[in-house]
Amino acid sequence: MGETHTARRRRLAALVAARDADAVLVTRLVNVRYLTGLDSSRAALLVPAEGPAVLATDARYAGTAERVCPELPIVVDRLVSEALTARAAADGHRRLGFEAHDLTVEHHATLAEKAEVELTPLGHPVEELRMVKDEEEIALLREACAITDRAFAAVLPEIRAGVTERAVAIALERAMVDSGAERPAFESIVASGPNGAVPHHRPGGRELQPGDLVTMDFGALYDGYHADMTRTVAIGEPAGWQRDVYDLVHRAQLAGIGAALPGAETKAVDAAARDVIKDAGHGDAFGHGLGHGVGLEIHEAPLMGYDKTGKLMDRVPITAEPGVYLTGRGGVRIEDTLVVRPGGPELLTTTTKDLLVL
């Protein structure tokens, strides 16, 4: 993906110039990976408005950087930010942008004390670029989601009364790795019975029981890209209220997915799903946003909620995950990862959304 990374750096350089800076110091490791392909625990990147970028890393990753980024000059130094700030001054840059959402106040003070350049916050230019994915990225997301689907299918026979939430979570995570994942994309959620009323319940020793709804939120990490899927199943024949809530959440999710088109306001997409739940009298039981972007991070731009701003664009992967949570009784959430497309969203997670009775 060398040419791809070069093209990404060119787009960033244009944003740097448009924001009246000579260069930008990229310190967020996920952003360095996006722009170079280097996955490390210590790296930074100097991207000038004009001229070649410079990568800095320490001795542990020097060989990897040379292999992964042969087109880039590499500075080997443990103090990567300090080294590139000095390089910026040496190269004649006078106004150096930085990622204020990543650099700590203490680290900024250290750089500013020694810097011979003006440090200026540059906003979130790399995150803006990352929001719209290229087809190579979407292919990686598609595979991460396919692994997630396969893992769920493999574990379904193990989901039954008497099995603990934690055992189900472990089985899902093992199945994802067995199916090709690097590891789980995040800590899996398995919430049974009344625990289903807690959106981010941590799976514990509670045994699944007949009459439970069980919500499972999990995903695979594949080549750096994160899948995210939630399914709710019933242990034994569900009660009438459980079917009603499930059908409500299903209808809300379909409404949200249908609204996820290029040019749509993110809060309007959220409202499309939220209004279905609100009109059914459960508005207070849906307290989180409809979804979020996914990619090199499990949560990234854009965010979709009643208080969020922004518009969806073509090739933006998002989740759609409405839920209803009833304290003391249980809850339902249904979530898919999808890609915004002009002709309608492309679903990347394809497991059935019919209520499965196990």
Secondary structure, DSSP 4 states (H G I P E B T S, - for coil): -HHHHHHHHHHHHHHHHHTT-SEEEE--HHHHHHHH----SSEEEEEESSS--EEEE-GGGHHHHHHH-TTS-EEE-SSHHHHHHHHHHHTT--EEEE-TTTS-HHHHHHHHHH-SSEEEE--SHHHHHHHSPPHHHHHHHHHHHHHHHHHHHHHGGG--TT-BHHHHHHHHHHHHHHTT-SEESS--EEEEGGGGGSTTPPP-SPBP-TT-EEEEEE-EEETTEE--EEEEEESSSPPHHHHHHHHHHHHHHHHHHHH--TT-BHHHHHHHHHHHHHHTT-GGG--S-SEEE-SSSSSEEEEESTT---B--TT-EEEE--EEEETTTEEEE-BEEEE--TTS-EES--S--SPPB-
